[in-house]
């Protein structure tokens, strides 16, 4: 059985991301770019290869997605805060408890054990799946000025950043409480919230 050219596949995905994002920002439908890339990547995989089946997945991550704890009051408030500052409406959102979140992670990195992810937040973009402080800081680049400046904090050693993040995450329910039911999202947020696998078509 032939070995898939994984590096070529990664290059195609990166090119797809850039081209689709440019078209999306220009209000041009990026779907043809995604379909073309799927066909090109499938050619790199031999028939009956499990990886080839993954390439038919309708979820092509041309938009970054924030995965958050939908039961956490603090997390829900943080998401609403983010929505207001994402003026380009680039970001999409999914509760970690939703089928969409599981599917997004499986597509972005099949090697990741979804159950092993932190239960507070994760961030998915063309670079992969990020957790803890790395996830929070990478979101900042998509927000209006001056928030993108926070990205420089990635230069701080991760163990220091994550220690602060984990302290807040551990205490978030005690400090801010939990929602008995998922709060009704505002209209602008609802249109960007992914809940089921069918919703992935709006990515």
Number of C-alpha atoms within 10 A of each C-alpha: 8 9 9 17 12 12 9 13 19 14 12 15 21 15 14 23 22 13 16 23 19 14 15 16 14 10 9 11 13 20 16 10 17 21 14 11 19 22 12 16 21 19 14 16 21 14 13 9 14 10 14 18 12 15 19 14 11 16 21 25 22 24 18 21 25 25 31 24 21 23 20 21 20 20 22 20 12 12 19 15 11 19 21 13 16 16 12 11 16 18 20 21 23 25 24 23 15 17 16 23 25 19 17 23 22 16 18 18 14 13 9 13 11 17 8 7 16 15 19 23 21 26 23 25 19 17 12 13 22 18 19 22 21 19 18 18 22 22 23 19 17 19 21 15 10 9 14 15 13 14 15 11 14 13 8 10 9 13 10 10 17 17 13 12 16 15 10 13 20 12 11 17 16 9 11 13 13 18 14 9 8 13 11 8 13 10 9 12 17 13 13 20 23 25 18 15 16 12 16 20 12 12 20
